[in-house]
Amino acid sequence: MQNMTLGHATPQGRLSPGYRAPSRIGGTLALLVASGLMSPGLAPAQQPPAKPAATAGAPAPIRYQPDRFAGRAGAYYRLIWGVDALSVKSVESGEMIRFSYRVLDPRKAKAMNDKQLEPSLIDPRAGVKLVVPSMEKIGQLRQSADPEEGKAYWMAFSNKGRLVKRGDRVDVVIGQFRADGLVVD
């Protein structure tokens, strides 16, 4: 491929004997000046320091945190079941699904910690019903002590085969308690 520039080529398409290719440094400086990153009158060592994108006094950006429940759903779980902060999360590389909640009223939430009730997690998209596994020496992977106000409780569902995935909407059923449409994080 021939390197041709205007004003330096002969009519035959050859470069004139006095032509010198621009150096890499000169080309880079020309590119910086053209792009506005450098002032044309200052050498690179004389350039003013770049300003940081965010100043130290600027407030941190606000991240959008979606409300997990609409007003009525959140009020329902608080008033009827005495719990809030319901969440479903994929853990252990997707092999387990953890359901957690915070107790506001221990008397109302007592049914959720009842050992006699078999909790299940239903994913209509995948068409599966997950259960809490019971280990030989540990027992069920759930907390079953009497609930206390302000404490968070959890239970883990076995997700063998990783059928339930992040982003799925699932239902958690524990006896009469039912939480529909929880999104797996």
Rosetta blueprint (number, residue, H / E / L):
1 M L
2 Q L
3 N L
4 M L
5 T L
6 L L
7 G L
8 H L
9 A E
10 T L
11 P L
12 Q L
13 G L
14 R L
15 L E
16 S L
17 P L
18 G L
19 Y L
20 R L
21 A L
22 P L
23 S L
24 R H
25 I H
26 G H
27 G H
28 T H
29 L H
30 A H
31 L H
32 L H
33 V H
34 A H
35 S H
36 G L
37 L L
38 M L
39 S L
40 P L
41 G L
42 L L
43 A L
44 P H
45 A H
46 Q H
47 Q L
48 P L
49 P L
50 A L
51 K L
52 P L
53 A L
54 A L
55 T L
56 A L
57 G L
58 A L
59 P L
60 A L
61 P L
62 I L
63 R L
64 Y L
65 Q L
66 P L
67 D L
68 R L
69 F L
70 A L
71 G H
72 R H
73 A H
74 G H
75 A H
76 Y H
77 Y H
78 R H
79 L H
80 I H
81 W H
82 G L
83 V E
84 D E
85 A E
86 L E
87 S E
88 V E
89 K E
90 S E
91 V E
92 E H
93 S H
94 G H
95 E L
96 M E
97 I E
98 R E
99 F E
100 S E
101 Y E
102 R E
103 V E
104 L L
105 D L
106 P H
107 R H
108 K H
109 A H
110 K H
111 A H
112 M H
113 N H
114 D L
115 K L
116 Q L
117 L L
118 E L
119 P L
120 S E
121 L E
122 I E
123 D E
124 P L
125 R L
126 A L
127 G L
128 V E
129 K E
130 L E
131 V E
132 V L
133 P L
134 S E
135 M E
136 E L
137 K L
138 I L
139 G E
140 Q E
141 L L
142 R E
143 Q L
144 S L
145 A L
146 D L
147 P L
148 E L
149 E L
150 G L
151 K L
152 A E
153 Y E
154 W E
155 M E
156 A E
157 F E
158 S E
159 N L
160 K L
161 G L
162 R L
163 L L
164 V L
165 K L
166 R L
167 G L
168 D L
169 R E
170 V E
171 D E
172 V E
173 V E
174 I E
175 G L
176 Q L
177 F E
178 R E
179 A E
180 D E
181 G E
182 L E
183 V E
184 V E
185 D L
